[in-house]
Amino acid sequence: MAPSKAAAPSPLQPLSPSMQNTTSRSPLGKALPLRKPSMKEAIPSPKRPAQHQPERSAHNSPQAKRRKVEPDYDMAEQMNRDIANKYVKGKELGQGTYAVVYKGHLKSDPSHIVAIKRFKIIPDMKRDFGIGPDTIREIKYLQELVHNNIVRMYDVYATKDETINMVIEFFACGNLEDMIHSKMSYGLADIKAWMGMLLRAVYFCHSNFVLHRDLKPGNLLIAEDGELKIADFGLARSFAGPDLNMTPTTITLWYRPPELMFGARHYSGQVDVWSCGMILAELLIRRAFIGFADEDMAQETRQTVLGQLDLLNQSLGTPREDNWPGVSKLPDYVEMEPYKAPAGKGEFRRWFSNIDDVGLELLMWTMTFDPRRRPSAKQCLEHEWWQTEPRPTDKEHLPRKRPDEKEVAKEIGLKPGVVDEKFSGVARKLDFGAK
């Protein structure tokens, strides 16, 4: 083996003792010119390299090479562990088809209560790491949509069993469905406040080209400060171009607009506005306005959809070409019988006697059959109803369930890993994929 040339000393290595006197520095710290070293000093005698294999150091081991190839992977793992270690998972609150929800809190601040939603691994979706499309959508849109009236997601992390955990706000005051079916009293000013918060969030979603597609009272959570917040983005999706079909089997049946029941494959933000109108109606009469069957039915069938359409026909009138041009061309259109003329202001007034004429006009507008004539969320917010009396209630004065003071004190005094029985019935309130 030919002898190798010795490399010149690196700038990062200390000089040999024989060369240390070749440099000097000026008072300003600048290096002065070097004297030319002798050949003996500059070129050491070559040595034949050893014939044995070099020792394997920690720097050239296979593990080190993997670390060099995958530095981002290791960093991501560490970041994931750091996020998971921020929280203490406590008592299980409830579970649905695709997720289990726990009450938790920050390890550094036990008074900061959170909800930890652990998504179940779906065996049929192992190709996608066992994560369903609803889970992916919910995480995606909650990361993107930050608004006062949209539930806040704090973190996402994975655990050793490869399940995904989403940390979100904890809501001790239930949801709007609880309020509607409770014995608590509320008035038109309160309804205005809730609807204003809902429509602002919907307008924000639509401004960011996102359809929620499952607006209903059970998905509208009430924070302790009175804010109403939209939750459950598992069915949300981005607006689609005209060449891309969308599914019509979305939105809980009681809040689903007629174009989806007739199988429309292309639709806009007006589907969410119809749902908002149905929520307003439900707030006024404290029951679902048009509900064919139990909304918690295990499986929706074409028969239940036809039943909902029949109720729609009896209440709001018959969708036909004369009041909705092009409706007969929708894929699943059926001509409803017997024919009933579209409901007018007189019928709406009989159903909703506790709202003024201006508000009634807005309500009727949201229930327009033809989605092209139905208002957008922005148009709803610009309606004059918001300027009429009574004015919307300030959020801090809205009716809501208030936690007991002793329970709040107990909550603040929690130690890491300790969770009490408070709010054990709130599991259903977050709608964790059970529907």
C-alpha positions in Angstrom: 0.0 0.0 0.0 1.4 3.3 -1.1 2.2 5.8 1.7 -0.3 8.7 1.8 0.7 12.3 1.9 0.2 14.0 5.2 -2.4 16.7 5.1 -1.5 20.2 6.1 -2.7 21.2 9.6 -6.3 22.2 9.7 -7.3 25.8 10.7 -9.5 24.2 13.3 -6.7 22.2 14.9 -4.0 23.5 17.3 -0.5 24.0 15.9 2.3 21.6 16.8 4.7 22.9 19.4 7.4 23.4 16.8 5.1 25.8 14.9 3.5 27.7 17.8 6.1 30.4 17.7 5.4 31.2 14.0 2.5 33.4 14.7 2.1 36.6 16.8 -0.7 39.0 17.2 -0.9 42.8 17.0 -2.4 44.8 19.9 -5.6 44.9 17.9 -5.8 41.1 17.9 -5.0 40.8 14.1 -2.7 38.0 13.1 0.7 39.1 11.8 2.4 37.4 8.8 3.7 33.9 9.5 7.4 33.2 9.0 8.1 30.5 6.5 8.5 27.2 8.3 11.4 24.9 7.4 10.7 21.8 5.2 11.2 19.6 8.3 8.6 21.5 10.2 6.1 21.8 7.4 6.3 18.2 6.0 6.5 15.5 8.7 7.9 12.1 7.8 5.3 10.0 6.1 4.2 6.9 8.1 2.7 3.8 6.6 -0.9 3.4 7.9 -1.8 0.5 10.1 -3.2 -2.5 8.3 -5.8 -3.3 10.9 -9.5 -2.1 10.7 -10.1 1.2 12.4 -12.1 1.1 15.6 -15.8 1.8 15.2 -16.5 5.1 17.0 -19.8 6.5 18.1 -19.6 8.8 15.1 -19.4 6.2 12.4 -21.7 3.5 13.9 -24.8 2.5 11.9 -26.9 4.3 14.5 -25.0 7.5 14.0 -25.4 7.1 10.2 -29.1 6.7 10.6 -29.2 9.8 12.8 -27.4 11.7 10.1 -29.8 10.5 7.4 -32.9 11.0 9.5 -32.3 14.0 11.7 -35.8 15.5 11.1 -37.3 12.2 12.2 -35.5 12.2 15.5 -36.4 15.8 16.1 -40.1 15.1 15.3 -40.1 12.2 17.8 -38.6 14.4 20.5 -41.1 17.2 19.8 -44.0 14.7 19.9 -42.8 13.4 23.3 -42.4 17.0 24.6 -46.0 17.8 23.6 -47.4 14.6 25.1 -45.5 15.3 28.3 -47.2 18.7 28.7 -50.5 17.1 29.6 -51.9 14.7 32.2 -54.7 12.5 30.9 -57.4 11.9 33.5 -60.9 10.4 33.7 -62.6 9.0 30.6 -65.6 11.2 29.8 -67.2 9.1 27.1 -66.6 7.5 23.7 -68.1 7.3 20.3 -67.5 5.1 17.2 -64.1 6.6 16.4 -62.9 8.3 19.5 -62.6 8.2 23.3 -62.5 11.5 25.2 -60.7 12.2 28.5 -60.6 15.1 30.8 -57.1 16.3 31.3 -55.0 19.3 32.4 -51.6 20.9 31.9 -48.9 19.2 33.9 -47.5 22.7 34.7 -50.9 24.1 35.6 -53.5 21.7 36.9 -56.1 24.5 36.9 -55.9 24.6 33.1 -58.5 21.9 32.2 -58.5 20.4 28.6 -60.3 17.7 26.8 -58.1 15.0 25.2 -59.7 13.3 22.3 -58.0 10.0 21.5 -58.9 8.7 18.0 -59.3 4.9 17.8 -57.3 2.9 15.3 -59.6 1.6 12.5 -58.3 -1.8 11.3 -59.8 -1.3 7.8 -57.7 1.8 7.4 -54.2 0.4 8.2 -53.0 1.7 4.9 -53.7 5.2 6.3 -52.1 4.3 9.7 -55.6 3.4 11.0 -56.7 7.1 10.8 -60.1 7.8 9.3 -60.8 10.7 6.9 -63.0 12.4 9.6 -60.0 12.5 11.9 -57.7 13.9 9.3 -60.3 16.6 8.3 -61.0 17.6 11.9 -57.3 18.0 12.7 -56.6 19.8 9.5 -59.4 22.4 9.8 -59.0 23.1 13.5 -55.3 23.8 12.8 -56.3 26.2 10.1 -59.4 27.9 11.5 -58.6 30.1 14.5 -61.6 32.1 15.6 -63.3 33.1 18.8 -66.4 31.2 17.8 -64.6 28.0 16.7 -63.4 25.4 19.3 -59.7 25.8 19.9 -57.2 23.0 19.3 -54.1 23.3 21.5 -52.0 20.3 20.4 -51.9 17.0 18.5 -49.6 14.1 19.5 -49.2 10.4 19.0 -48.8 7.8 21.8 -46.7 4.6 21.9 -49.7 2.5 20.7 -49.7 4.8 17.6 -53.0 6.5 18.4 -53.6 10.2 17.6 -54.5 12.4 20.5 -56.0 15.9 20.0 -56.0 18.4 22.9 -58.9 20.9 22.7 -60.8 23.3 24.9 -62.8 21.8 27.7 -66.4 23.0 27.9 -68.0 22.7 31.3 -71.3 24.5 30.2 -72.5 22.0 27.7 -73.9 22.9 24.3 -76.8 24.7 22.7 -78.8 21.4 22.5 -78.7 21.2 26.3 -79.9 24.8 26.6 -82.8 24.2 24.3 -84.0 21.1 26.2 -83.3 22.5 29.6 -85.7 24.4 31.9 -83.6 27.5 31.8 -85.3 30.5 30.3 -83.9 32.6 27.5 -85.3 35.4 25.3 -85.0 36.8 21.8 -82.0 38.9 22.8 -80.2 35.8 23.9 -81.1 34.0 20.6 -79.8 37.0 18.7 -76.5 36.7 20.5 -76.1 33.0 19.9 -77.1 33.3 16.2 -74.7 36.2 15.7 -71.8 34.2 17.1 -72.8 31.2 15.0 -73.0 33.2 11.8 -69.8 35.0 12.4 -68.0 31.6 12.7 -69.7 30.3 9.6 -68.8 33.4 7.6 -65.2 33.0 8.8 -65.2 29.3 7.6 -66.7 30.2 4.2 -64.2 33.1 3.8 -61.5 30.5 4.1 -63.3 28.2 1.6 -64.4 25.7 4.2 -67.9 24.1 4.5 -68.7 22.7 8.0 -71.5 20.4 6.8 -72.7 19.3 10.2 -74.1 22.4 12.0 -76.6 21.5 14.7 -77.2 22.5 18.3 -75.2 19.6 19.6 -72.1 20.8 17.8 -72.4 24.3 19.2 -70.5 24.4 22.6 -70.9 27.0 25.3 -67.8 28.3 27.0 -67.7 29.5 30.6 -67.4 33.1 29.4 -70.5 32.7 27.3 -68.9 32.3 23.9 -70.7 30.0 21.5 -68.2 27.8 19.5 -68.5 25.5 16.6 -67.1 22.0 17.1 -66.8 18.7 15.2 -65.2 19.4 11.9 -65.1 15.7 10.9 -67.4 16.3 7.9 -65.9 19.6 6.9 -64.3 20.0 3.5 -62.9 22.7 1.2 -65.0 24.3 -1.5 -64.9 22.1 -4.6 -64.4 23.2 -8.2 -67.2 22.7 -10.8 -65.5 19.5 -12.1 -65.3 17.8 -8.7 -68.3 16.0 -7.2 -69.1 16.3 -3.5 -71.1 13.8 -1.4 -74.8 14.7 -0.7 -75.0 12.3 2.3 -73.7 14.8 4.8 -75.3 17.1 7.5 -77.6 15.5 10.1 -81.0 14.9 8.5 -83.0 17.4 10.5 -80.6 20.2 9.4 -80.0 19.1 5.9 -81.1 21.3 3.0 -83.4 19.9 0.3 -80.7 20.1 -2.5 -78.7 17.4 -0.6 -81.8 15.3 0.0 -82.3 15.4 -3.8 -78.7 14.2 -4.3 -76.9 17.4 -5.4 -73.2 16.7 -6.1 -72.3 20.4 -6.3 -73.2 22.9 -3.6 -72.0 25.9 -1.8 -72.0 27.6 1.7 -75.8 27.9 1.4 -76.0 24.4 2.8 -74.6 25.6 6.1 -77.0 28.6 6.0 -80.0 26.3 5.8 -78.7 24.5 8.9 -78.4 27.9 10.6 -82.0 28.7 9.8 -83.1 25.4 11.3 -81.1 26.1 14.4 -82.8 29.5 14.7 -86.2 27.9 14.4 -85.3 25.3 17.1 -84.2 28.0 19.5 -87.5 29.8 19.0 -89.8 26.8 19.5 -87.4 24.6 21.7 -87.7 21.5 19.5 -86.6 20.5 16.1 -88.7 22.3 13.5 -88.7 19.5 10.9 -87.7 16.1 12.3 -88.9 12.9 10.7 -87.3 10.4 13.0 -84.9 10.3 15.9 -81.8 12.1 14.8 -79.7 9.6 16.7 -80.9 6.7 14.5 -78.1 4.2 13.9 -78.3 4.1 10.1 -79.9 6.5 7.7 -81.8 5.0 4.8 -83.5 6.3 1.7 -86.8 5.8 3.4 -85.8 8.1 6.3 -84.7 10.8 3.8 -88.0 10.5 1.9 -89.8 10.8 5.3 -87.9 14.0 6.0 -88.7 15.3 2.5 -92.4 14.5 3.1 -92.3 16.6 6.3 -90.6 19.4 4.5 -93.3 19.2 1.8 -96.1 19.4 4.5 -94.4 22.3 6.3 -92.6 24.6 3.8 -94.4 23.5 0.6 -93.5 21.4 -2.5 -90.2 22.0 -4.2 -91.0 22.2 -8.0 -89.7 23.9 -11.1 -91.9 26.9 -10.6 -90.3 27.8 -7.3 -86.9 26.2 -7.8 -85.8 26.2 -11.5 -83.6 23.1 -12.3 -84.7 21.0 -9.2 -86.1 18.2 -11.3 -82.7 17.6 -12.9 -81.1 16.7 -9.5 -80.0 13.0 -9.4 -82.4 11.9 -6.6 -85.3 14.3 -7.3 -88.8 12.9 -6.6 -92.0 14.9 -7.1 -93.6 15.2 -3.7 -97.4 14.7 -3.3 -99.8 16.1 -2.5 -98.7 19.5 -3.8 -98.6 22.3 -1.3 -97.9 25.9 -2.1 -94.8 27.4 -0.5 -95.4 28.5 3.1 -96.1 32.2 3.4 -95.5 34.7 6.1 -98.9 33.9 7.8 -97.9 30.3 8.3 -94.5 31.2 9.6 -96.1 33.7 12.0 -98.3 30.9 13.5 -95.3 28.7 14.0 -92.9 31.4 15.3 -95.0 33.9 17.3 -92.1 35.0 19.5 -90.0 36.7 16.9 -90.5 40.1 15.3 -91.4 40.6 11.6 -87.8 41.6 10.7 -86.4 38.4 12.3 -89.2 36.3 10.7 -88.1 37.7 7.3 -84.5 36.5 7.9 -85.7 33.1 9.1 -87.9 32.6 6.0 -85.0 33.7 3.8 -82.7 31.0 5.2 -85.3 28.4 4.4 -85.5 29.3 0.7 -85.6 26.0 -1.4 -83.5 27.3 -4.2 -79.9 27.6 -2.8 -79.1 30.3 -5.4 -81.7 32.6 -3.8 -80.8 31.6 -0.2 -78.6 34.2 1.6 -74.9 33.7 2.3 -73.6 33.9 5.9 -72.4 37.4 5.1 -75.8 38.5 3.9 -77.4 37.1 7.0 -75.0 39.2 9.1 -75.8 42.3 7.1 -79.5 41.9 7.7 -81.3 44.7 9.6 -82.6 42.3 12.3 -79.4 42.7 14.3 -80.1 46.5 14.6 -83.6 46.1 15.8 -84.7 45.8 19.4 -84.0 43.9 21.5 -80.3 44.1 20.9 -78.1 40.9 21.3 -77.2 40.1 24.9 -73.6 40.5 25.9 -71.9 37.1 26.1 -71.1 37.4 29.8 -74.8 37.9 30.5 -76.1 34.9 28.5 -77.8 32.1 30.3 -75.6 29.0 30.8 -74.9 26.3 33.3 -72.5 27.6 35.9 -70.1 25.2 37.7 -70.6 25.1 41.5 -68.0 27.3 43.3 -66.9 24.4 45.5 -66.3 22.3 42.4 -64.3 25.1 40.8 -62.1 25.4 43.9 -61.6 21.7 43.9 -60.7 21.8 40.2 -58.0 24.5 40.7 -56.5 22.4 43.5 -56.1 19.3 41.4 -52.7 17.5 41.6 -51.2 16.0 38.4 -52.9 12.7 37.6 -55.9 13.3 39.9 -59.3 13.9 38.4 -62.7 14.2 40.2 -66.2 13.3 39.1 -67.1 16.8 38.0 -68.8 17.1 34.5 -69.0 13.3 34.1 -72.1 13.7 32.0 -70.4 16.1 29.5 -69.1 13.3 27.2 -72.0 13.4 24.8 -71.8 17.1 24.6 -68.8 17.2 22.4 -70.2 14.7 19.8 -67.2 12.5 19.5 -68.0 10.7 16.3 -70.9 8.7 17.7 -73.1 9.9 14.8 
